[in-house]
């Protein structure tokens, strides 16, 4: 009996460990974003190099992989419009005496990845040229400051809007036309996640350096 009373007393009088209180932080985050974009532009870091990319991508029909795939290889790439970071919707900030974090969906208003060297193979045909990928990425962002640590969690994509692909090649043959069609189909309806991982990795560094410069003060 006494043991049960002690347990009840401990539960009633023990301090609660509730989550830190949260509030809307739109205006504060907008100020940081304006400072971030200005800093990026001033440092001429609006354009970044991106890693080479190569992958087999299956063609799909009604969501199912077909026994056909294209091979894409991209080199000498750059990523442009890093000075257009903005929030997409409300941003929450949660904080207490030792911790604070902002969480929300952020986007670049217009992202463009350009590769000067592009090569694609489909069945017996192959083309070479240049490749561009334009899109508006919406990213789930959690930026945390705790004790001496301050930085973003790994970024994940919430959605991708306004997607455009462009292939420039001097080959005007029927085979080149077929390869271009296969590549466009594979990218639009297949799994292009690895290509987006290149973007997310560079964006994480960008946020850690520039957004963190102002948020972590």
Buried (B, 14 or more C-beta within 10 A) or exposed (E): EEEEEEEEEEEEEEEEEEEEEEEEBBEBBEEBBEBBBEBBEEEEBBBBEBEEBEBEBBBBEEEEEEEBBBBBBBBEBEBBBBBBBBBBEEBBBBBEEEEBBBBBBBBBEEBBBBBEBBBBBBEEBBBEBBBBBBBBBBBBBBBBBEEEEBBBEEBEBBEBEEEEBEBEBEBEEEBBBBBBEBBBBBBEBBBBEEBBBBBBBBBBEBBBBBBBEBBBE
